[in-house]
Amino acid sequence: MITAIVLIQTEVDQINEVAEAIVKLDGVSEVYSITGDHDLLAMVRVRHHDELAEVIPGRLNKVPGVVHTDTHIAFRTYSRHDLESVFSLGMPD
């Protein structure tokens, strides 16, 4: 699984509408409203690198109200949630 973190700047009066449109896109798992230089953060998860081009410049960047995006690709995932699911595969306590 390939994870991309996409920082998004939107038209100021369209943050909610943009977030709601982006979260409906295939490949987008969640969208956060954030502080700082960007308005939203979208988590994109796909199986192949080629799919990133379909999701981010192909669909996400074309959502009305998106002004700019800044994409970061994750090398590894460190998550307490993922570790807990691995260790809870029916093994006795």
ZIQUI-V427034 format. One record per residue. N is the residue number from 1. RES is the residue in one letter. SS is DSSP state (H for helix, E for strand, C for the rest). PHI is phi in radians with two decimals (none if undefined). OMEGA is omega in degrees with one decimal (* if undefined). Layout:
n=N res=RES ss=SS phi=PHI omega=OMEGA
n=N res=RES ss=SS phi=PHI omega=OMEGA
This chain:
n=1 res=M ss=C phi=none omega=178.3
n=2 res=I ss=E phi=-1.83 omega=-179.3
n=3 res=T ss=E phi=-1.99 omega=174.0
n=4 res=A ss=E phi=-2.10 omega=175.0
n=5 res=I ss=E phi=-1.82 omega=-176.1
n=6 res=V ss=E phi=-1.98 omega=175.1
n=7 res=L ss=E phi=-1.54 omega=-170.4
n=8 res=I ss=E phi=-2.23 omega=169.8
n=9 res=Q ss=E phi=-1.78 omega=-177.6
n=10 res=T ss=E phi=-2.17 omega=167.0
n=11 res=E ss=C phi=-1.10 omega=-172.3
n=12 res=V ss=H phi=-0.98 omega=-176.4
n=13 res=D ss=H phi=-1.51 omega=-176.6
n=14 res=Q ss=H phi=-2.19 omega=-175.7
n=15 res=I ss=H phi=-0.98 omega=-177.7
n=16 res=N ss=H phi=-1.11 omega=-179.2
n=17 res=E ss=H phi=-1.12 omega=178.9
n=18 res=V ss=H phi=-1.13 omega=179.6
n=19 res=A ss=H phi=-1.04 omega=-179.4
n=20 res=E ss=H phi=-1.14 omega=178.5
n=21 res=A ss=H phi=-1.26 omega=-177.6
n=22 res=I ss=H phi=-1.19 omega=-177.4
n=23 res=V ss=H phi=-1.13 omega=178.5
n=24 res=K ss=C phi=-1.45 omega=-177.6
n=25 res=L ss=C phi=-1.29 omega=173.7
n=26 res=D ss=C phi=-1.06 omega=179.8
n=27 res=G ss=C phi=1.73 omega=178.4
n=28 res=V ss=E phi=-1.66 omega=-177.2
n=29 res=S ss=E phi=-1.60 omega=179.4
n=30 res=E ss=E phi=-2.81 omega=177.4
n=31 res=V ss=E phi=-2.35 omega=179.5
n=32 res=Y ss=E phi=-2.05 omega=168.1
n=33 res=S ss=E phi=-1.47 omega=-173.1
n=34 res=I ss=C phi=-2.29 omega=175.4
n=35 res=T ss=C phi=-1.71 omega=176.5
n=36 res=G ss=C phi=1.84 omega=-176.2
n=37 res=D ss=C phi=-1.27 omega=-179.2
n=38 res=H ss=C phi=-2.02 omega=-178.1
n=39 res=D ss=C phi=-1.71 omega=-175.6
n=40 res=L ss=E phi=-2.36 omega=172.6
n=41 res=L ss=E phi=-2.26 omega=178.9
n=42 res=A ss=E phi=-1.99 omega=174.5
n=43 res=M ss=E phi=-1.71 omega=179.7
n=44 res=V ss=E phi=-1.95 omega=179.9
n=45 res=R ss=E phi=-2.23 omega=-178.9
n=46 res=V ss=E phi=-2.38 omega=-178.9
n=47 res=R ss=C phi=-1.51 omega=-175.2
n=48 res=H ss=C phi=-2.30 omega=-179.6
n=49 res=H ss=H phi=-0.97 omega=-179.4
n=50 res=D ss=H phi=-0.99 omega=-178.9
n=51 res=E ss=H phi=-1.19 omega=177.2
n=52 res=L ss=H phi=-1.04 omega=179.4
n=53 res=A ss=H phi=-1.14 omega=178.2
n=54 res=E ss=H phi=-1.22 omega=-174.3
n=55 res=V ss=H phi=-1.36 omega=-170.4
n=56 res=I ss=C phi=-1.41 omega=179.1
n=57 res=P ss=C phi=-1.26 omega=-177.5
n=58 res=G ss=C phi=-1.31 omega=-177.6
n=59 res=R ss=C phi=-2.25 omega=-174.6
n=60 res=L ss=H phi=-1.05 omega=-179.1
n=61 res=N ss=H phi=-1.11 omega=-178.0
n=62 res=K ss=H phi=-1.62 omega=177.4
n=63 res=V ss=C phi=-1.15 omega=178.9
n=64 res=P ss=C phi=-0.99 omega=-179.3
n=65 res=G ss=C phi=1.79 omega=176.0
n=66 res=V ss=E phi=-1.35 omega=-178.6
n=67 res=V ss=E phi=-1.73 omega=-175.7
n=68 res=H ss=E phi=-2.75 omega=173.7
n=69 res=T ss=E phi=-2.25 omega=177.6
n=70 res=D ss=E phi=-2.39 omega=-171.9
n=71 res=T ss=E phi=-1.83 omega=177.0
n=72 res=H ss=E phi=-2.19 omega=179.2
n=73 res=I ss=E phi=-1.71 omega=179.2
n=74 res=A ss=C phi=-1.44 omega=175.3
n=75 res=F ss=C phi=-1.44 omega=-178.7
n=76 res=R ss=C phi=-2.41 omega=175.5
n=77 res=T ss=C phi=-1.99 omega=174.2
n=78 res=Y ss=C phi=-2.03 omega=-175.3
n=79 res=S ss=C phi=-2.50 omega=176.2
n=80 res=R ss=H phi=-1.06 omega=179.5
n=81 res=H ss=H phi=-1.04 omega=-179.9
n=82 res=D ss=H phi=-1.11 omega=179.5
n=83 res=L ss=H phi=-1.12 omega=179.6
n=84 res=E ss=H phi=-1.11 omega=-179.6
n=85 res=S ss=H phi=-1.21 omega=178.2
n=86 res=V ss=H phi=-1.14 omega=-177.0
n=87 res=F ss=C phi=-1.47 omega=179.8
n=88 res=S ss=C phi=-1.98 omega=-178.5
n=89 res=L ss=C phi=-1.60 omega=177.1
n=90 res=G ss=C phi=1.50 omega=178.0
n=91 res=M ss=C phi=-1.34 omega=178.3
n=92 res=P ss=C phi=-1.13 omega=179.7
n=93 res=D ss=C phi=-1.25 omega=*
